[in-house]
Every structure is written in structure tokens, then in C-alpha cells.
Amino acid sequence: MIEKDIDIINKLGLHARAAAKLASTCNHFACSIKTSAGGKSIDAKSVMSLMLLAAGQGTTLHFEFDGKDEAEAYQQVNDVIADYFGEGQ
């Protein structure tokens, strides 16, 4: 299992389009991917669950990756968030 904290850095936070991109990325992997913020733990493969976290810019999400492709999943999730979900800011 890999556990990592990742900060949401894009200006709009984890809004609908960003949540959809993150969930889509997570769904490419067989491993379990959970994330939490503010005491809520959710399945990161669910767009609606991600949006319900209401994670604004500066929120730290705690991720847990568990399964055979966990290292690759962590890298891809980290890359998507570091790239501002492809939105440029």
C-alpha cells in the first residue's frame, strides 16, 4: 500500500471537470484508490464522491493506493494534479 498526501493547487479546486479527470485517471487502474479530506474517506474512482469533498485550492488530499499497479496509479494521479488537471492553472 502507498499512502501519500497531495495538495490541490489549481485555482478552481476539485470542481466538476477536475473531478471527472481525476476519476477517469483512477479508473485506468485495477488497484483500490481511496482519498480523504476533512475526515471523509471516499473512492477516488467516483466523480460524485470526489466533488462532495469540496476540495478547494490548498486542500491536502490523503491518498491510499492498494493493489498490483499502485505505484503507477500514484504517479499518474500525482501527475494529473501537478498539471492542474490540464487546465493551465
N, C-alpha and C positions, 0 to 999 in steps of 0.2 A: 504494500500500500504506500502511496505517495501522498503526503499532506503538504499543501503549500498555501500561503496567503498571497493574494494578488489584488492590487489596488485598481479600482475603476478610474481611469484617467481621462476618458473623453468628456467633453463639455456637457453633453446631454445625459450622461449616466447610462444606466441599463434600460433604455426606452425600448419600444416595440421592435424596431428594426435591429438594434444591437442584441436584444434578447433572442430574436429569431436567428441571427447569425451565430451567436454562441451556442444555442441549442442544436443548430444544424451541424456545427463543428463537432459537438459532443456526440451526436448520433452517428458519426462515422466510425465510432469505436465500440468494441464489444464490452470493454470494462465498465464497471459502475462508476459514475461521476456524480458526486454529491457536492453541493456548495451551501454555505450558510453565511448569514449576516444578521446581526441583532438577535441572535438566539434561534432563528428559524433555519432549519436544515431542509433542503429540497433536492429533488432530482434535477440536475443541470441539463438533462435532455428534454425538459418540458418548458416550452416558451412561456406558457401562462404562469408556471411556478416561478420562473426567473423574473418575470415582470412584477409579481407580487412581492418580491424582495424590496422593491422600490429603492434600488441601489443607485444613488446619485454619484456625481463626480466626487472622488475622495473616499468612497466607501471601500473598505477592505473585505473582500470575499475570501472565506476559508474553503479551499477545495480539497476533496478526498478522491483520489483515483485508485481503483482497486480492480485488478484483472491483468490478463496477459499482455495487453497493449497499453498499460498505464503510463509508461514513460513517454511514448509517442503522443498519447492523448494530452498529457500535461504540457508538452512542448507546443502542440497545436493550439490549445486553449490559451496558453500564455502569449503566443504569437498574435492571435486574433485580438486579444485585449490590448497588447502593446502597440498594435497597429490601429488603435482607436476604432476597431470594428470596421475598418476600411472606409471610415468617414472623414479622415484627414485631420480631425481634431477632437 
